[in-house]
Amino acid sequence: MSAPIALDEPIGSVDDAMEAVEAGAVDIINVKPSRLGGHREAVALHGYAFTAGLDLFVGGMLETGIGRAHAVALAALPGFGLPTDLGPSRRYFAQDLVDPPWELDDGHLVLPEAPGIGVDVDRDRLRRFTIRTFRNNVATPGA
């Protein structure tokens, strides 16, 4: 019996994916922008894996709706054909930081059409939940 192998946590960079492909140890990669350090590495991993013919899906790491917006945008790229583990805001948060909160529509998260990240950040709520901020490597208390 042959079952495809999906890698998640072991893939923290394009180099990790290349090593796994060279070893014949991967068929599917879970691309998590947060785990990879952001968009640049996530898009680079997507490009490599897509070109290598691997199947892809986008995973989350309990991001607020702000991070979810970025993950959903990534999932809209060609090659992300497998279901994600991205879910509605209320699954993780009593109050999310975006308006409207992420909701499923017939089992799917819908790619927003608005500019930017596609959702509005509730700045008052963000301030209320902020513990501290950093500016020029100097921390100050939140709200």
N, CA, C and O atoms as a MOPAC input file, in Angstrom:
PM7 MOZYME 1SCF
protein

 N      0.84300 1    -1.16900 1     0.00000 1
 C      0.00000 1     0.00000 1     0.00000 1
 C      0.89300 1     1.23900 1     0.00000 1
 O      1.92600 1     1.28500 1     0.66800 1
 N      0.47300 1     2.22000 1    -0.75500 1
 C      1.23500 1     3.46100 1    -0.82600 1
 C      0.37000 1     4.60100 1    -0.31500 1
 O     -0.73900 1     4.82200 1    -0.80200 1
 N      0.88400 1     5.31500 1     0.66400 1
 C      0.16100 1     6.46900 1     1.20600 1
 C      1.06400 1     7.68700 1     1.08100 1
 O      2.25700 1     7.60500 1     1.37100 1
 N      0.50400 1     8.82500 1     0.64900 1
 C      1.33000 1    10.02600 1     0.54900 1
 C      1.79100 1    10.48700 1     1.92800 1
 O      1.07200 1    10.35100 1     2.91800 1
 N      2.99000 1    11.02800 1     1.97100 1
 C      3.56400 1    11.52300 1     3.21500 1
 C      3.46200 1    13.03700 1     3.23200 1
 O      3.93900 1    13.72000 1     2.32600 1
 N      2.82500 1    13.55200 1     4.28800 1
 C      2.70000 1    14.99800 1     4.45800 1
 C      3.62700 1    15.42400 1     5.58900 1
 O      3.65800 1    14.80500 1     6.65300 1
 N      4.38100 1    16.48900 1     5.34200 1
 C      5.24700 1    17.03800 1     6.37600 1
 C      4.70700 1    18.39200 1     6.81200 1
 O      4.23600 1    19.19400 1     6.00600 1
 N      4.79400 1    18.61200 1     8.10800 1
 C      4.27300 1    19.83200 1     8.71700 1
 C      5.40100 1    20.48800 1     9.50100 1
 O      6.15400 1    21.28700 1     8.94300 1
 N      5.52900 1    20.17200 1    10.76000 1
 C      6.49900 1    20.83000 1    11.63600 1
 C      7.95600 1    20.70000 1    11.17600 1
 O      8.73100 1    21.62700 1    11.41000 1
 N      8.36800 1    19.60500 1    10.53800 1
 C      9.76900 1    19.52300 1    10.10900 1
 C     10.14500 1    20.52600 1     9.01200 1
 O     11.32900 1    20.73200 1     8.74500 1
 N      9.15500 1    21.14500 1     8.38000 1
 C      9.44100 1    22.07300 1     7.28300 1
 C      9.39900 1    23.50100 1     7.80900 1
 O      8.33000 1    24.09600 1     7.94400 1
 N     10.57300 1    24.04000 1     8.10300 1
 C     10.68300 1    25.41200 1     8.59900 1
 C     11.32900 1    26.34500 1     7.59900 1
 O     11.51900 1    27.52900 1     7.87600 1
 N     11.67100 1    25.80500 1     6.41700 1
 C     12.32600 1    26.62800 1     5.39700 1
 C     12.30200 1    25.88600 1     4.06600 1
 O     11.96400 1    24.70400 1     4.00100 1
 N     12.66400 1    26.59400 1     3.02300 1
 C     12.79200 1    25.96400 1     1.70600 1
 C     13.88700 1    24.89700 1     1.75900 1
 O     13.74000 1    23.83200 1     1.15900 1
 N     14.96600 1    25.17000 1     2.46000 1
 C     16.05200 1    24.18600 1     2.57600 1
 C     15.56100 1    22.88100 1     3.19600 1
 O     15.96800 1    21.80200 1     2.76600 1
 N     14.69000 1    22.97000 1     4.20300 1
 C     14.12500 1    21.76200 1     4.81200 1
 C     13.31600 1    20.97800 1     3.78400 1
 O     13.40400 1    19.75100 1     3.72500 1
 N     12.53400 1    21.67800 1     2.98100 1
 C     11.72800 1    21.01700 1     1.95200 1
 C     12.62500 1    20.35900 1     0.91500 1
 O     12.36200 1    19.22900 1     0.50300 1
 N     13.66700 1    21.03700 1     0.49300 1
 C     14.58700 1    20.47700 1    -0.49300 1
 C     15.23300 1    19.19600 1     0.03600 1
 O     15.36500 1    18.21200 1    -0.69200 1
 N     15.63000 1    19.21800 1     1.29400 1
 C     16.23200 1    18.03700 1     1.90400 1
 C     15.24500 1    16.87300 1     1.93300 1
 O     15.61500 1    15.73600 1     1.63900 1
 N     14.00000 1    17.15200 1     2.28600 1
 C     12.98000 1    16.10300 1     2.33400 1
 C     12.69600 1    15.54100 1     0.93900 1
 O     12.52600 1    14.33200 1     0.77900 1
 N     12.64700 1    16.41300 1    -0.06600 1
 C     12.41300 1    15.95600 1    -1.44400 1
 C     13.57700 1    15.08800 1    -1.90600 1
 O     13.36800 1    14.02200 1    -2.48600 1
 N     14.79500 1    15.53700 1    -1.65300 1
 C     15.97900 1    14.76300 1    -2.05600 1
 C     16.00900 1    13.38500 1    -1.39400 1
 O     16.50500 1    12.42500 1    -1.98400 1
 N     15.48000 1    13.28400 1    -0.17200 1
 C     15.43400 1    12.00700 1     0.53900 1
 C     14.22600 1    11.16200 1     0.13700 1
 O     14.09500 1    10.02300 1     0.58500 1
 N     13.34000 1    11.70800 1    -0.70700 1
 C     12.12800 1    10.98700 1    -1.09300 1
 C     11.16100 1    10.82400 1     0.05500 1
 O     10.40100 1     9.85800 1     0.10200 1
 N     11.18600 1    11.77300 1     0.99100 1
 C     10.42600 1    11.64000 1     2.23600 1
 C      9.16900 1    12.49600 1     2.29300 1
 O      8.58400 1    12.63200 1     3.36800 1
 N      8.72800 1    13.08100 1     1.17900 1
 C      7.58300 1    13.97500 1     1.25000 1
 C      6.80800 1    13.98600 1    -0.06700 1
 O      7.38800 1    13.94700 1    -1.15200 1
 N      5.47800 1    14.03900 1     0.06200 1
 C      4.59200 1    14.20400 1    -1.08900 1
 C      3.73900 1    15.45900 1    -0.93700 1
 O      3.30800 1    16.05500 1    -1.92400 1
 N      3.50300 1    15.85100 1     0.31700 1
 C      2.60900 1    16.96300 1     0.64300 1
 C      3.29700 1    17.83500 1     1.69200 1
 O      3.92900 1    17.32700 1     2.61800 1
 N      3.16600 1    19.15200 1     1.53300 1
 C      3.72500 1    20.06800 1     2.53200 1
 C      2.63800 1    20.98500 1     3.05800 1
 O      1.86400 1    21.56700 1     2.29800 1
 N      2.59700 1    21.10000 1     4.38600 1
 C      1.72900 1    22.04600 1     5.06100 1
 C      2.52200 1    23.34000 1     5.21500 1
 O      3.49900 1    23.38000 1     5.96200 1
 N      2.11900 1    24.37600 1     4.52900 1
 C      2.81000 1    25.66200 1     4.57400 1
 C      2.13400 1    26.53100 1     5.62600 1
 O      0.97400 1    26.91700 1     5.47900 1
 N      2.87200 1    26.83100 1     6.68500 1
 C      2.36200 1    27.67300 1     7.76300 1
 C      3.16800 1    28.96900 1     7.77600 1
 O      4.32500 1    28.96600 1     8.19600 1
 N      2.57600 1    30.07800 1     7.32200 1
 C      3.32800 1    31.33400 1     7.28700 1
 C      3.95000 1    31.70500 1     8.63900 1
 O      5.08100 1    32.19000 1     8.67900 1
 N      3.23900 1    31.48700 1     9.72800 1
 C      3.76600 1    31.84800 1    11.05200 1
 C      4.98600 1    31.01200 1    11.41300 1
 O      5.97200 1    31.53900 1    11.92800 1
 N      4.92500 1    29.72700 1    11.14700 1
 C      6.04700 1    28.84700 1    11.46500 1
 C      7.27300 1    29.18600 1    10.61800 1
 O      8.41000 1    29.03300 1    11.06500 1
 N      7.03100 1    29.64300 1     9.39900 1
 C      8.12300 1    29.94200 1     8.47100 1
 C      8.71400 1    31.32900 1     8.66900 1
 O      9.74500 1    31.64600 1     8.07600 1
 N      8.08700 1    32.15800 1     9.48600 1
 C      8.60600 1    33.49600 1     9.72700 1
 C      7.98200 1    34.56700 1     8.86800 1
 O      8.44800 1    35.70600 1     8.86800 1
 N      6.93700 1    34.22800 1     8.13200 1
 C      6.23100 1    35.25100 1     7.36100 1
 C      6.06000 1    34.91100 1     5.88800 1
 O      6.31700 1    33.79800 1     5.43000 1
 N      5.60900 1    35.94500 1     5.17200 1
 C      5.25400 1    35.77400 1     3.75700 1
 C      6.41400 1    35.37000 1     2.86700 1
 O      6.28100 1    34.46500 1     2.04300 1
 N      7.53500 1    36.02600 1     3.02500 1
 C      8.64800 1    35.79100 1     2.09400 1
 C      9.01200 1    34.31100 1     2.03900 1
 O      9.10100 1    33.73500 1     0.95500 1
 N      9.22100 1    33.69700 1     3.19000 1
 C      9.60400 1    32.28700 1     3.20200 1
 C      8.43000 1    31.39600 1     2.79700 1
 O      8.63500 1    30.37200 1     2.14500 1
 N      7.20700 1    31.76600 1     3.17100 1
 C      6.03800 1    30.96700 1     2.78600 1
 C      5.85000 1    30.96300 1     1.27100 1
 O      5.56800 1    29.92100 1     0.68100 1
 N      6.00400 1    32.11700 1     0.64800 1
 C      5.86200 1    32.19800 1    -0.81500 1
 C      7.01900 1    31.46900 1    -1.49800 1
 O      6.82300 1    30.80900 1    -2.51800 1
 N      8.21600 1    31.58900 1    -0.94000 1
 C      9.36100 1    30.87100 1    -1.51000 1
 C      9.15700 1    29.35700 1    -1.40800 1
 O      9.45400 1    28.62700 1    -2.35300 1
 N      8.65600 1    28.88800 1    -0.27500 1
 C      8.38800 1    27.46200 1    -0.10100 1
 C      7.31000 1    27.01300 1    -1.08200 1
 O      7.42800 1    25.95500 1    -1.70100 1
 N      6.27100 1    27.81100 1    -1.21900 1
 C      5.22200 1    27.49900 1    -2.19400 1
 C      5.82700 1    27.34500 1    -3.58800 1
 O      5.54500 1    26.37100 1    -4.28400 1
 N      6.65800 1    28.30500 1    -3.99400 1
 C      7.25500 1    28.26100 1    -5.32700 1
 C      8.08700 1    27.01300 1    -5.54400 1
 O      7.98000 1    26.36200 1    -6.58300 1
 N      8.91300 1    26.67800 1    -4.56900 1
 C      9.74400 1    25.48200 1    -4.69300 1
 C      8.87500 1    24.22500 1    -4.75500 1
 O      9.03000 1    23.40100 1    -5.65700 1
 N      7.95800 1    24.08200 1    -3.79100 1
 C      7.14700 1    22.86900 1    -3.70100 1
 C      6.23600 1    22.70900 1    -4.91500 1
 O      6.06200 1    21.60100 1    -5.42100 1
 N      5.66000 1    23.80300 1    -5.37700 1
 C      4.78200 1    23.75700 1    -6.54700 1
 C      5.57800 1    23.29800 1    -7.77000 1
 O      5.11600 1    22.44600 1    -8.53000 1
 N      6.76100 1    23.85600 1    -7.95800 1
 C      7.62200 1    23.47900 1    -9.08400 1
 C      8.07100 1    22.02400 1    -8.96600 1
 O      8.21400 1    21.33600 1    -9.97700 1
 N      8.29300 1    21.55300 1    -7.74000 1
 C      8.72200 1    20.17400 1    -7.50700 1
 C      7.57200 1    19.18000 1    -7.65300 1
 O      7.79300 1    17.97000 1    -7.59500 1
 N      6.32700 1    19.68200 1    -7.84400 1
 C      5.18400 1    18.80600 1    -8.03800 1
 C      4.57200 1    18.26000 1    -6.76000 1
 O      3.82400 1    17.28200 1    -6.79200 1
 N      4.88900 1    18.88700 1    -5.64000 1
 C      4.29900 1    18.44400 1    -4.37800 1
 C      2.90600 1    19.02500 1    -4.20900 1
 O      2.60000 1    20.09900 1    -4.72700 1
 N      2.06400 1    18.30600 1    -3.47800 1
 C      0.76400 1    18.85000 1    -3.09700 1
 C      0.97200 1    19.77100 1    -1.90300 1
 O      1.88600 1    19.57700 1    -1.10100 1
 N      0.10800 1    20.77500 1    -1.80100 1
 C      0.26200 1    21.79100 1    -0.76100 1
 C     -1.05400 1    22.09400 1    -0.06900 1
 O     -2.12600 1    22.01000 1    -0.66700 1
 N     -0.94700 1    22.45300 1     1.21300 1
 C     -2.07400 1    23.07300 1     1.89100 1
 C     -1.52800 1    24.07100 1     2.89100 1
 O     -0.36500 1    23.98800 1     3.28700 1
 N     -2.36100 1    25.01200 1     3.30000 1
 C     -1.95800 1    26.05300 1     4.24000 1
 C     -2.48300 1    25.68100 1     5.61500 1
 O     -3.64000 1    25.29400 1     5.77700 1
 N     -1.61500 1    25.80600 1     6.58900 1
 C     -1.99400 1    25.53200 1     7.95900 1
 C     -1.90900 1    26.78200 1     8.80300 1
 O     -1.23600 1    27.75000 1     8.44900 1
 N     -2.59300 1    26.74500 1     9.91200 1
 C     -2.58400 1    27.86900 1    10.83000 1
 C     -1.96100 1    27.48800 1    12.15400 1
 O     -1.73600 1    26.31500 1    12.45200 1
 N     -1.68900 1    28.51400 1    12.93800 1
 C     -1.11100 1    28.30500 1    14.26800 1
 C     -1.84000 1    29.17200 1    15.28300 1
 O     -1.21000 1    29.87800 1    16.07000 1
 N     -3.15900 1    29.11900 1    15.26800 1
 C     -4.00400 1    29.87600 1    16.18800 1
 C     -3.83800 1    31.37900 1    16.04100 1
 O     -3.87100 1    32.11100 1    17.03000 1
 N     -3.65700 1    31.84400 1    14.80000 1
 C     -3.55100 1    33.27500 1    14.55100 1
 C     -4.88400 1    33.96900 1    14.79600 1
 O     -5.95100 1    33.35800 1    14.72700 1
 N     -4.78900 1    35.26000 1    15.08500 1
 C     -6.00100 1    36.07800 1    15.09800 1
 C     -6.46900 1    36.22300 1    13.64900 1
 O     -5.84700 1    35.69000 1    12.73100 1
 N     -7.54700 1    36.93400 1    13.46100 1
 C     -8.06700 1    37.16700 1    12.11600 1
 C     -7.09500 1    37.90300 1    11.21900 1
 O     -7.18800 1    37.81300 1     9.99400 1
 N     -6.15900 1    38.63600 1    11.81700 1
 C     -5.14600 1    39.33100 1    11.02100 1
 C     -4.24000 1    38.30200 1    10.35100 1
 O     -4.03200 1    38.34800 1     9.13800 1
 N     -3.70800 1    37.38200 1    11.13300 1
 C     -2.88200 1    36.31600 1    10.56800 1
 C     -3.67100 1    35.40600 1     9.66400 1
 O     -3.15500 1    34.91600 1     8.65900 1
 N     -4.92800 1    35.17500 1    10.01600 1
 C     -5.78700 1    34.32200 1     9.19200 1
 C     -5.95800 1    34.91700 1     7.79900 1
 O     -5.96800 1    34.18800 1     6.80700 1
 N     -6.09400 1    36.25000 1     7.72400 1
 C     -6.24000 1    36.91500 1     6.42600 1
 C     -5.02600 1    36.65400 1     5.54500 1
 O     -5.16300 1    36.41400 1     4.34500 1
 N     -3.85800 1    36.70100 1     6.13100 1
 C     -2.63400 1    36.43800 1     5.36600 1
 C     -2.57100 1    34.97900 1     4.91600 1
 O     -2.17100 1    34.70000 1     3.78600 1
 N     -2.95500 1    34.05800 1     5.77800 1
 C     -2.94000 1    32.63800 1     5.43300 1
 C     -3.95200 1    32.32700 1     4.33300 1
 O     -3.66600 1    31.53600 1     3.43400 1
 N     -5.12000 1    32.93800 1     4.40000 1
 C     -6.13900 1    32.70900 1     3.36700 1
 C     -5.66100 1    33.24200 1     2.01900 1
 O     -5.88500 1    32.61000 1     0.98600 1
 N     -5.00700 1    34.39700 1     2.02500 1
 C     -4.46600 1    34.93800 1     0.77200 1
 C     -3.41900 1    33.99100 1     0.19300 1
 O     -3.39300 1    33.76300 1    -1.01600 1
 N     -2.56200 1    33.44200 1     1.04000 1
 C     -1.56400 1    32.48200 1     0.58100 1
 C     -2.23500 1    31.25000 1    -0.01400 1
 O     -1.80300 1    30.74300 1    -1.05000 1
 N     -3.28400 1    30.77200 1     0.63600 1
 C     -3.98800 1    29.57300 1     0.17500 1
 C     -4.64000 1    29.76500 1    -1.18500 1
 O     -5.01000 1    28.78900 1    -1.83700 1
 N     -4.78600 1    31.01700 1    -1.62400 1
 C     -5.40000 1    31.28900 1    -2.93100 1
 C     -4.40700 1    31.13100 1    -4.08400 1
 O     -4.80200 1    31.18200 1    -5.24900 1
 N     -3.12300 1    30.93900 1    -3.77200 1
 C     -2.12600 1    30.75900 1    -4.83600 1
 C     -2.31800 1    29.40800 1    -5.52700 1
 O     -2.83000 1    28.47100 1    -4.91400 1
 N     -1.91500 1    29.29600 1    -6.78600 1
 C     -2.01500 1    28.01100 1    -7.48800 1
 C     -1.22000 1    26.93200 1    -6.76000 1
 O     -0.14600 1    27.19700 1    -6.22000 1
 N     -1.74700 1    25.73900 1    -6.75200 1
 C     -1.04700 1    24.62100 1    -6.13800 1
 C     -1.55000 1    24.25300 1    -4.76500 1
 O     -1.29600 1    23.14600 1    -4.29200 1
 N     -2.25600 1    25.15400 1    -4.11500 1
 C     -2.83300 1    24.84100 1    -2.80900 1
 C     -4.19800 1    24.20300 1    -3.04400 1
 O     -5.22900 1    24.87300 1    -2.98300 1
 N     -4.19000 1    22.90300 1    -3.31400 1
 C     -5.42200 1    22.23000 1    -3.67600 1
 C     -6.02200 1    21.37000 1    -2.59100 1
 O     -7.13500 1    20.86700 1    -2.74600 1
 N     -5.31100 1    21.19300 1    -1.50200 1
 C     -5.81100 1    20.33700 1    -0.42800 1
 C     -6.49300 1    21.17600 1     0.64000 1
 O     -6.17800 1    22.35700 1     0.79100 1
 N     -7.42100 1    20.58800 1     1.38200 1
 C     -8.09900 1    21.34000 1     2.44500 1
 C     -7.11000 1    21.84600 1     3.49000 1
 O     -6.09800 1    21.20300 1     3.76800 1
 N     -7.41600 1    22.99600 1     4.05800 1
 C     -6.56600 1    23.58800 1     5.08900 1
 C     -7.09900 1    23.24000 1     6.47200 1
 O     -8.15300 1    22.62000 1     6.61300 1
 N     -6.35500 1    23.64900 1     7.48100 1
 C     -6.87300 1    23.54500 1     8.84700 1
 C     -7.25000 1    24.92600 1     9.36800 1
 O     -7.36900 1    25.12900 1    10.57600 1
 N     -7.43800 1    25.87100 1     8.45500 1
 C     -7.84300 1    27.22500 1     8.83100 1
 C     -9.32900 1    27.22000 1     9.13700 1
 O    -10.12800 1    26.68300 1     8.36900 1
 N     -9.69200 1    27.81300 1    10.25000 1
 C    -11.09100 1    27.78100 1    10.63700 1
 C    -11.63100 1    29.14700 1    10.99800 1
 O    -10.93400 1    30.15500 1    10.88100 1
 N    -12.87800 1    29.17200 1    11.43900 1
 C    -13.52100 1    30.43100 1    11.80600 1
 C    -12.92300 1    31.01400 1    13.09000 1
 O    -12.39900 1    30.28600 1    13.93400 1
 N    -13.01100 1    32.31200 1    13.21600 1
 C    -12.46300 1    33.01700 1    14.37600 1
 C    -13.00000 1    32.46900 1    15.69200 1
 O    -12.24000 1    32.27600 1    16.64100 1
 N    -14.28800 1    32.21900 1    15.75600 1
 C    -14.90600 1    31.82400 1    17.02000 1
 C    -14.40700 1    30.47200 1    17.53100 1
 O    -14.60600 1    30.12900 1    18.69600 1
 N    -13.76200 1    29.71400 1    16.65600 1
 C    -13.18800 1    28.44000 1    17.09200 1
 C    -12.05700 1    28.67600 1    18.09500 1
 O    -11.78100 1    27.82700 1    18.94200 1
 N    -11.40100 1    29.84800 1    17.98900 1
 C    -10.23100 1    30.11800 1    18.81000 1
 C    -10.39000 1    31.31000 1    19.74500 1
 O     -9.73800 1    31.36500 1    20.78800 1
 N    -11.24500 1    32.26400 1    19.38900 1
 C    -11.32500 1    33.51700 1    20.13600 1
 C    -12.77000 1    33.90200 1    20.41500 1
 O    -13.63600 1    33.77400 1    19.55000 1
 N    -13.02300 1    34.38200 1    21.64700 1
 C    -14.34700 1    34.92600 1    21.96400 1
 C    -14.57400 1    36.20200 1    21.16500 1
 O    -15.68200 1    36.45500 1    20.69200 1
 N    -13.53100 1    37.00200 1    21.01500 1
 C    -13.57300 1    38.22100 1    20.20100 1
 C    -12.30700 1    38.25500 1    19.36000 1
 O    -11.19700 1    38.22400 1    19.89000 1
 N    -12.48100 1    38.32000 1    18.05300 1
 C    -11.32200 1    38.41500 1    17.17400 1
 C    -10.96200 1    39.88300 1    16.98800 1
 O    -11.69600 1    40.76800 1    17.42800 1
 N     -9.84800 1    40.13500 1    16.34500 1
 C     -9.37200 1    41.49500 1    16.13500 1
 C     -9.80100 1    42.07600 1    14.80000 1
 O     -9.45700 1    43.21300 1    14.47900 1
 N    -10.55200 1    41.30300 1    14.01600 1
 C    -10.97800 1    41.79100 1    12.70300 1
 C    -12.49200 1    41.83300 1    12.61800 1
 O    -13.21000 1    41.14300 1    13.34200 1
 N    -12.94000 1    42.66800 1    11.70700 1
 C    -14.36700 1    42.79500 1    11.45300 1
 C    -14.57600 1    42.74700 1     9.94200 1
 O    -13.97400 1    43.55000 1     9.22900 1
 N    -15.37600 1    41.87100 1     9.44400 1
 C    -16.09800 1    40.84300 1    10.20000 1
 C    -15.15700 1    39.70900 1    10.59500 1
 O    -14.10900 1    39.52600 1     9.97500 1
 N    -15.52900 1    38.94900 1    11.62700 1
 C    -14.70500 1    37.79900 1    11.99500 1
 C    -14.78900 1    36.73700 1    10.89200 1
 O    -15.73800 1    36.71200 1    10.11000 1
 N    -13.80800 1    35.88800 1    10.84700 1
 C    -13.80600 1    34.81500 1     9.85600 1
 C    -14.90200 1    33.80700 1    10.18200 1
 O    -15.00000 1    33.33300 1    11.31400 1
 N    -15.71400 1    33.48500 1     9.20000 1
 C    -16.77900 1    32.49800 1     9.33200 1
 C    -16.72100 1    31.54500 1     8.15200 1
 O    -16.24800 1    31.90900 1     7.07600 1
 N    -17.19600 1    30.34500 1     8.34900 1
 C    -17.27500 1    29.39000 1     7.24700 1
 C    -18.52500 1    29.66200 1     6.42900 1
 O    -19.58300 1    29.98700 1     6.96800 1
 N    -18.38500 1    29.52400 1     5.12000 1
 C    -19.50400 1    29.63200 1     4.18700 1
 C    -19.56900 1    28.30400 1     3.45600 1
 O    -18.76300 1    28.04300 1     2.56300 1
 N    -20.53000 1    27.46100 1     3.83200 1
 C    -20.66700 1    26.13200 1     3.26100 1
 C    -19.36800 1    25.33700 1     3.41700 1
 O    -18.94600 1    24.62500 1     2.50600 1
 N    -18.74100 1    25.47400 1     4.59700 1
 C    -17.52900 1    24.72700 1     4.89600 1
 C    -16.24400 1    25.35300 1     4.39000 1
 O    -15.18100 1    24.74200 1     4.49800 1
 N    -16.31700 1    26.56100 1     3.83700 1
 C    -15.13900 1    27.21200 1     3.27100 1
 C    -14.94000 1    28.60300 1     3.86800 1
 O    -15.90100 1    29.27400 1     4.24500 1
 N    -13.67900 1    29.02500 1     3.94900 1
 C    -13.37700 1    30.42500 1     4.21600 1
 C    -13.31300 1    31.11500 1     2.86600 1
 O    -12.64200 1    30.63800 1     1.95100 1
 N    -13.99700 1    32.21800 1     2.74100 1
 C    -14.07700 1    32.92200 1     1.46000 1
 C    -12.98800 1    33.98200 1     1.39000 1
 O    -12.79700 1    34.75200 1     2.33100 1
 N    -12.27800 1    34.01600 1     0.27500 1
 C    -11.23600 1    35.00900 1     0.05000 1
 C    -11.88600 1    36.38600 1    -0.05000 1
 O    -12.73400 1    36.60100 1    -0.91600 1
 N    -11.50300 1    37.32500 1     0.82300 1
 C    -12.11200 1    38.65500 1     0.77200 1
 C    -11.72500 1    39.38900 1    -0.51400 1
 O    -10.66500 1    39.14300 1    -1.09000 1
 N    -12.59100 1    40.27900 1    -0.94500 1
 C    -12.31600 1    41.06800 1    -2.14600 1
 C    -11.82100 1    42.47000 1    -1.81500 1
 O    -11.41800 1    43.21000 1    -2.71200 1
 N    -11.84800 1    42.84200 1    -0.54100 1
 C    -11.41200 1    44.18000 1    -0.14200 1
 C     -9.90300 1    44.31400 1    -0.32200 1
 O     -9.19000 1    43.31000 1    -0.31000 1
 N     -9.40800 1    45.53800 1    -0.48800 1
 C     -7.96200 1    45.73500 1    -0.65100 1
 C     -7.19400 1    45.43400 1     0.63100 1
 O     -7.78800 1    45.24700 1     1.69200 1
 N     -5.88400 1    45.38800 1     0.52300 1
 C     -5.04200 1    45.10500 1     1.68400 1
 C     -5.19700 1    43.65800 1     2.09900 1
 O     -5.15600 1    42.76100 1     1.25700 1
 N     -5.37400 1    43.42000 1     3.39500 1
 C     -5.54600 1    42.04300 1     3.85700 1
 C     -6.99600 1    41.59000 1     3.76800 1
 O     -7.31700 1    40.45500 1     4.11800 1
 N     -7.87000 1    42.47400 1     3.30100 1
 C     -9.25200 1    42.08800 1     3.02900 1
 C    -10.20600 1    42.18200 1     4.19200 1
 O    -11.41000 1    41.99400 1     4.01800 1
 N     -9.70200 1    42.46700 1     5.37100 1
 C    -10.54100 1    42.61000 1     6.55500 1
 C    -10.12400 1    43.88500 1     7.28500 1
 O     -9.00300 1    44.36700 1     7.12200 1
 N    -11.02500 1    44.41800 1     8.07700 1
 C    -10.72400 1    45.61600 1     8.86000 1
 C    -10.28700 1    45.20900 1    10.26300 1
 O    -10.93100 1    44.38500 1    10.91300 1
 N     -9.19700 1    45.79400 1    10.71500 1
 C     -8.71900 1    45.54800 1    12.07500 1
 C     -9.48000 1    46.47400 1    13.01700 1
 O     -9.54500 1    47.68300 1    12.79500 1
 N    -10.05500 1    45.89600 1    14.07000 1
 C    -10.74500 1    46.67400 1    15.08900 1
 C     -9.66900 1    47.24800 1    16.01000 1
 O     -9.22700 1    46.58100 1    16.94500 1
 N     -9.25400 1    48.47400 1    15.74500 1
 C     -8.11700 1    49.09300 1    16.44500 1
 C     -8.38700 1    49.26100 1    17.94300 1
 O     -7.46800 1    49.12000 1    18.75000 1
 N     -9.62100 1    49.55700 1    18.32300 1
 C     -9.93400 1    49.67300 1    19.75500 1
 C     -9.75400 1    48.32700 1    20.45500 1
 O     -9.17000 1    48.25400 1    21.53700 1
 N    -10.25400 1    47.27700 1    19.83500 1
 C    -10.10800 1    45.93500 1    20.40900 1
 C     -8.62500 1    45.54500 1    20.45100 1
 O     -8.16500 1    44.95500 1    21.42900 1
 N     -7.89000 1    45.87100 1    19.40700 1
 C     -6.46000 1    45.57700 1    19.37200 1
 C     -5.74100 1    46.25300 1    20.54100 1
 O     -4.92000 1    45.62900 1    21.21400 1
 N     -6.05300 1    47.53000 1    20.78100 1
 C     -5.43900 1    48.24600 1    21.90700 1
 C     -5.82700 1    47.60600 1    23.24600 1
 O     -5.00200 1    47.49500 1    24.15200 1
 N     -7.07600 1    47.19200 1    23.35600 1
 C     -7.55800 1    46.59700 1    24.60700 1
 C     -6.81800 1    45.29400 1    24.93100 1
 O     -6.57700 1    44.98900 1    26.09900 1
 N     -6.46300 1    44.53600 1    23.90400 1
 C     -5.80500 1    43.25000 1    24.12600 1
 C     -4.28200 1    43.32000 1    24.04900 1
 O     -3.61300 1    42.30700 1    24.25500 1
 N     -3.72700 1    44.47900 1    23.76200 1
 C     -2.27800 1    44.62600 1    23.65100 1
 C     -1.63400 1    44.63800 1    25.03500 1
 O     -2.04800 1    45.39100 1    25.91600 1
 N     -0.63700 1    43.81300 1    25.21200 1
 C      0.07900 1    43.73900 1    26.48000 1
 C      1.24200 1    44.71700 1    26.48200 1
 O      1.45900 1    45.43500 1    27.45800 1
 N      1.99600 1    44.74200 1    25.37600 1
 C      3.08900 1    45.71800 1    25.23700 1
 C      3.37400 1    45.89700 1    23.75300 1
 O      3.04400 1    45.04100 1    22.93300 1
 N      3.97500 1    46.99300 1    23.43500 1
 C      4.39000 1    47.27100 1    22.06100 1
 C      5.89600 1    47.52400 1    22.05100 1
 O      6.49200 1    47.85800 1    23.07500 1
 N      6.48700 1    47.36200 1    20.89000 1
 C      7.91400 1    47.60600 1    20.72400 1
 C      8.11500 1    48.62800 1    19.61400 1
 O      7.53000 1    48.52200 1    18.53600 1
 N      8.93300 1    49.59500 1    19.89100 1
 C      9.31900 1    50.58800 1    18.89000 1
 C     10.81500 1    50.80400 1    19.07300 1
 O     11.27200 1    51.15500 1    20.16100 1
 N     11.57100 1    50.59400 1    18.00500 1
 C     13.03000 1    50.71400 1    18.08000 1
 C     13.60600 1    49.84800 1    19.19700 1
 O     14.50100 1    50.26500 1    19.93200 1
 N     13.06800 1    48.62700 1    19.30600 1
 C     13.51100 1    47.64300 1    20.30200 1
 C     13.27800 1    48.07400 1    21.75000 1
 O     13.90700 1    47.53700 1    22.66100 1
 N     12.40100 1    49.01800 1    21.96500 1
 C     12.06000 1    49.46500 1    23.31900 1
 C     10.60300 1    49.09600 1    23.58500 1
 O      9.71200 1    49.46700 1    22.82100 1
 N     10.36700 1    48.36600 1    24.67000 1
 C      9.02300 1    47.93700 1    25.01300 1
 C      8.31500 1    49.00900 1    25.82600 1
 O      8.91400 1    49.65700 1    26.68400 1
 N      7.02400 1    49.18400 1    25.54000 1
 C      6.17700 1    50.05200 1    26.34700 1
 C      4.90400 1    49.27500 1    26.66700 1
 O      4.46700 1    48.44800 1    25.86800 1
 N      4.30300 1    49.53700 1    27.84000 1
 C      3.06300 1    48.83000 1    28.18200 1
 C      1.98000 1    49.08700 1    27.13900 1
 O      1.94200 1    50.14200 1    26.50700 1
 N      1.09300 1    48.08800 1    26.97300 1
 C     -0.01700 1    48.22700 1    26.04000 1
 C     -1.09900 1    49.12100 1    26.57700 1
 O     -1.03800 1    49.61800 1    27.70200 1
 N     -2.09700 1    49.31100 1    25.73200 1
 C     -3.26700 1    50.12800 1    26.01000 1
 C     -3.17000 1    50.77500 1    27.33800 1
 O     -4.07700 1    51.50500 1    27.73600 1

